Amino acid sequence: MKKLIILAGITALITIISCNQTKDTNTVNLETGWKFKTGDDPGFASPAFNDTSWGTIDPKTIWEDQGNKGYNGFAWYRCRVLIRSSMKNQNTASDSLQIFLGKIDDCDQVFLNGELIGENGRNIPSGSTRDDAFTKETGRWNLDRRYCLAPADPRIHWDQENTVAVRCFDQGGAGGMFGKTFAIRMTGLQDHLKFDMDSAAYIFSGDTMLSKGYSIINTTGTDQIKGEVLTEVIQCDNGVRLFSERSFIDLAPHVKINKLVAFKKAKSAPAILHVTFTEAVTNNKVDAESEVPYCLTPETSLEPRINGASVFGVRPWSPFQFKVAATGQPPLKYSATDLPEGLTINPENGIITGSLKKKAEYIVKLTVENQLGYAERDLKIVVGDVISLTPPMGWNSWNCWGLSVSDKKVRQSADAFVSTGLINHGWSYVNIDDGWEDTHDKNGNILTNYKFPNMPGLCGYVHSLGLKIGIYSSPGPKTCGGYEGSYGFEAKDAMNYASWGIDYLKYDWCSYGNIAPDPNPEQLKKPYKEMRHALRKTNRDIHYSLCQYGMGDVWTWGAEVDGNSWRTTGDIEDTWESLSAIGFSQGRCSEFSAPGRWNDPDMLVIGWVGWGPALHYTRLTPNEQYTHISLWCLLASPLLIGCDLEQLDPFTLNLITNDEVIAIDQDPLGKQAIPLRKSDDYEVWARELEDGNKALGLFNKTGKTMYVHVDMSDMKLTGKYEMRDLWKQTDLGKVRGHFEMKVMPHGARLIRLSRQN
Ligand code: GLA
């Protein structure tokens, strides 16, 4: 079935096609229709209050992003909805009315028809009076707001207009309603029968066989739930059923059953695992689904190929280390002609070392050979003031191990760069985040804690593999994890890092907020300038990564304090909300990105992550992960893998070893993509490349597959262009004027447009 929607006024044409998500009915939608006002007045709760002069607001996005930048304190949201009594009759367990209000940053009181019904995520009984103690409570901002009322509760006005009024209090930082699920509905089967589709990851055996476990749980304390489970795997492009099974279940209260699905599928074919439960007595249905991973990157060729950065910056006299990244059937033999004096290449592993004394530029011809042939490529070496001429690529311990990182885990990760072949695609930094520090000794030297018994030894080991190593600290007295920071010890810390052999420093604001609680622009720069001076006094190139979550529009002055990259946002999470909010907001800093000066939208949330000892498989769908990597490459972002490298599954490895995709991130021109088209449903981003061609990202922000139309005049492109699908590494033919492409739900297409003469 095809349904065409023509968006008036813009040239995007969106076609909704199959493989879409199904959604429940019987719900009052609260995603729209909200009025908003900053300030506070008890009268704002009243249904009679006239809010026509108030502004409108989208409850899915914090108020800062909707014209209220920097606002902290009270604000109100109001919305009027009809609640039909017919909702009560259509459910099995109609025991309460639920009001879902996403998340609220930081605190909230919710009124229905003028009466308080909930506070900071707790239900409030009828007749309760309000006070302001709720504004003092912390840690509620990330809690899903769901308020429940018995159907007989007089605060509900069945079959009439109801006024929902939300009094918010923001203690600082982001404020107001955000997140997902803004709705009113009765409790029903979907609240009592839960599917766990996420705890078990897909298991690959061979190229075509996949299996996955999932479970169904009866969460009611009292009722037996009986019915039929239909489990199906459907291939998206042709609707073919790859797996289909019907079974009957009879679940006692609190019982969970585990199911296993095993099926064959072409490696690159997208598919959906769909589970539907139909309750025996009522015929009511609940369902859940999960995207099956599909691998787009073709097999690596056995013939030699040189990958990774084609330009490398180094400062005069600094130790030089560059590993030629190359794939092909081993053994590979590496050589370089026109290497400047002072450098040598190891023919066995392609590691170039030495040092260069004068500012200069050199073009070196790299050659990699094996039994099947050879590959050549130029490497430009720039001896000057700026390092990191392409965005750093590597791994960081935080998104997987959090504070439980140790020497052993870092060594194992470094080994995995080699055993998985990541090192052959340009991945090179092994970065230790927070959790390695002890105290400063009486001489002011920073000590490592018991988990890192020999930091110089660890650095030496990582270097011996052809990799680089990074570390983490804070300009404040304490790091975000409560470990010792660099405050007052900047010079000594920098000297110690350099003497150990550190190549990368992530410098995280954290407790510096106590030293400069309300920083002006100069105070924001001060600690970063200080560490910059300390780093420059060492005779070592240390990538300087500023981490202060984008405060004071750091992208406008990060280069001034000699940052090589700067975090533009708060911490990323492995959810679509977090990924899309961060990724698609990066257009505001595009113009500030340049070789050696990179915007950093935070690390990759793929594979097994967890921010601590217990890991889980990323909650991003495969399509969302294609969006993640495509967008981050277009953004010329540092690419830091955040998962356990020892548990790299075939999908994740395939996702991060596509050399044509990585080449976009590493393009030597260093120009970050800009958004050409933005709407609620889709985005189109374009990046200029060094060879004069363009990389283009087409992103689908909806839960349904769509066709996204690209008008090449948006990029001022006239004439004929060759189009290449970078994920599949295949040519798509010539194009002129405009074209459209199918894009999966929350997915992406990444293409290259090359001018044809
Ligand atoms: C902050 C940073 C994270 C991580 C932690 C470590 O939250 O943004 O990336 O470094 O601190 O404590």
Residues whose N, C-alpha, C, O or C-beta is under 5 A from the ligand:
A	BS01	GLA	W398 D433 D434 C480 G481 D571
